[in-house]
Amino acid sequence: METVVISTVGKEDAGTVMGAELIRNGELVAFPTETVYGLGANGLDGEAVNRIFAAKGRPNDNPLILHIAKKSDVKDLWAHVPKIANTLMDTFWPGPLTLIFNKADCVPYEVTAGLETVAIRMPQDKTARTLIQKAGVPIAAPSANRSGRPSPTTARHVLDDMDGRIPLILDGGPCRYGVESTVLSLVGEPTILRPGAVTREMLEAVIGPVQLAPSILKPLGEREVAASPGMKYRHYAPDAEVYVIEGDPKPVAKRIRTLYYDLEAEGKRTAILGTEQTMPSYRNLNAYSLGDREEPETLCANLFVLLRDTGAENDVILAEGIPTENTGLAFMNRLLRAAGFRRETV
């Protein structure tokens, strides 16, 4: 299969007509969102949805998210719309917030991994919404990468993983946030299952107390059910082994330098993912800045790009951990899963 890449920068309709036709015909299309690139199929067609799992090599007990073009679409996809959902949609949609509630009968179990709940979001990206509108169906889409790999934040990343596996990639340029959406379950007490750019603090300012799923910063148990994408399996992993070093910046930088020299002495090509505050400590070493640790959103935006780029050229990546307040929680959730939870606190 030949994979075609069509730019939509400044001309959203250029590829969306072709993409919408492919979606209606049961094919797969990769498309940009403000979070990461998605790999989309007709969310009401179980056979088409199964093609997503095949293309990604993704376990089919890992649920997908339905992407919609307008808020009113949820009434057809959920059993009913809870009042709290309307408040959240009015505040955060379109945007990087996914909401989970009880599914309607029309939603196939291929989307929900056999669960009675379904995750829905309305993306902010104009190309994404245009594609959904023209397709005329909700689009089921995980990130457009091979399963377990770092999520794609550019069309080039998608092509690296999906060339020959899908017919079309819509290139909308780099993604704004660089990590997947926040996933909030509204079944029972509001609970964040996966953190993202919409933080716990932002949600609580609107709806009051919000719980955090224990699996956000640790692996989900083998017998536990994944109610959201990004919970159960090792995710976001580059080719290199990743180790996370946590603590105050100075002792972290000192420990990373020691580990770096030890690994280099063993003949292992090593890269450091640091922050602006610690980069002077890594002078003359193979080190890259993720961003400003005081502004975790900058680290989120650069994480997957640097995991892909440094992972392709090195055997080991030593990465700095940061506190888990605000967007720091989303960063640490992705980084720890990329490391398979190999971590050290100093």
Disulfide bonds with the S-S distance in Angstrom:
none
